[in-house]
Amino acid sequence: MELYKWTGNSDQEAAMLDAAPNAQLICLADNGESTVLFESKGETPPQGFEAFEVLNAVGDINDGYFAVFNNIPVTDEGREIFESRFQNRAGKVEGEPGFAAIRVLRPLNSDTYIILTMWKDEQSFKDWQASESYGQAHAKRGTADGIDKRPNIFARPSFVKTYKR
């Protein structure tokens, strides 16, 4: 499965949507910036979308109204370790109230992986961040066993971007 992502301003989004009237698209927005998602099992995406291979998928992204994009630039030499970490993730987030979906996305044309989670609302995401399950899922972060302490894994600092439907 693939996921395609387009980001631009709201005016550009309207023109892009007009050009692809029959596509099953998820439209998200934040302060004048728009992101459009197209999840595919072989269908051709509209033009101008960034391509990702879905490495792990749980839930239906159509069920979420608050999207969290954890953008993680990974070096070529770090890809195998990074992907292994997410293939063997604890899976704690799936049981959280308000959780809708997760996608672990491998970039096809860049170095930036995306961990996309979709939530019922923003408060559900904040509750997850404050939960014991979140602490357990991220327990190794900052320790000698954590992937963040290994050399040559990350190309640049990661960053988070959120959107609402």
Long-range contacts (C-beta under 8 A, 24 or more apart in sequence): 1-39, 1-40, 1-41, 1-53, 1-54, 1-57, 2-39, 2-40, 2-41, 2-42, 2-45, 2-51, 2-52, 2-53, 2-54, 3-37, 3-38, 3-39, 3-40, 3-52, 3-54, 3-103, 3-105, 3-116, 4-37, 4-38, 4-39, 4-40, 4-45, 4-46, 4-49, 4-50, 4-51, 4-52, 5-35, 5-36, 5-37, 5-38, 5-49, 5-50, 5-52, 5-114, 6-35, 6-36, 6-38, 6-46, 6-48, 6-49, 6-50, 7-33, 7-34, 7-35, 7-36, 7-50, 8-33, 8-34, 9-33, 9-34, 10-34, 16-46, 16-48, 19-46, 19-47, 20-46, 26-61, 26-62, 26-165, 27-165, 28-67, 28-163, 28-164, 28-165, 29-163, 29-164, 29-165, 30-161, 30-162, 30-163, 30-164, 33-163, 35-67, 35-69, 35-161, 35-163, 37-61, 50-107, 50-109, 50-110, 51-107, 51-108, 51-109, 52-105, 52-106, 52-107, 52-108, 52-114, 53-105, 53-106, 53-108, 54-103, 54-104, 54-105, 54-106, 55-83, 55-86, 55-87, 55-104, 55-105, 55-106, 56-86, 56-87, 56-89, 56-102, 56-103, 56-104, 57-101, 57-102, 57-103, 57-104, 58-91, 58-94, 58-101, 58-102, 59-94, 59-99, 59-100, 59-101, 59-102, 59-118, 60-100, 60-101, 61-100, 61-101, 61-103, 61-116, 61-118, 63-100, 63-101, 63-118, 63-120, 64-100, 64-101, 64-117, 64-118, 64-119, 64-120, 64-165, 65-100, 65-118, 65-119, 65-120, 65-121, 65-164, 65-165, 66-118, 66-119, 66-120, 66-121, 66-122, 66-124, 66-125, 66-162, 66-163, 66-164, 66-165, 67-116, 67-117, 67-118, 67-119, 67-162, 67-163, 67-164, 67-165, 68-116, 68-117, 68-118, 68-119, 68-125, 68-160, 68-161, 68-162, 69-114, 69-115, 69-116, 69-160, 69-161, 69-162, 69-163, 70-114, 70-115, 70-116, 70-117, 70-158, 70-160, 71-112, 71-113, 71-114, 71-158, 71-159, 71-160, 71-161, 72-112, 72-113, 72-114, 72-115, 72-154, 72-158, 73-111, 73-112, 73-113, 73-154, 73-155, 73-156, 73-157, 73-158, 74-111, 74-112, 74-113, 74-153, 74-154, 74-155, 75-111, 75-152, 75-153, 75-154, 75-155, 76-111, 77-152, 77-153, 78-150, 78-152, 78-153, 78-154, 78-155, 81-147, 81-150, 81-153, 82-113, 82-147, 82-153, 85-147, 86-115, 89-137, 90-136, 90-137, 92-133, 92-134, 92-136, 92-137, 93-117, 93-128, 93-133, 93-134, 93-137, 95-133, 96-124, 96-127, 96-128, 96-131, 96-133, 97-124, 97-127, 98-123, 98-124, 98-125, 98-127, 98-128, 99-124, 99-128, 111-155, 122-162, 122-164, 125-162
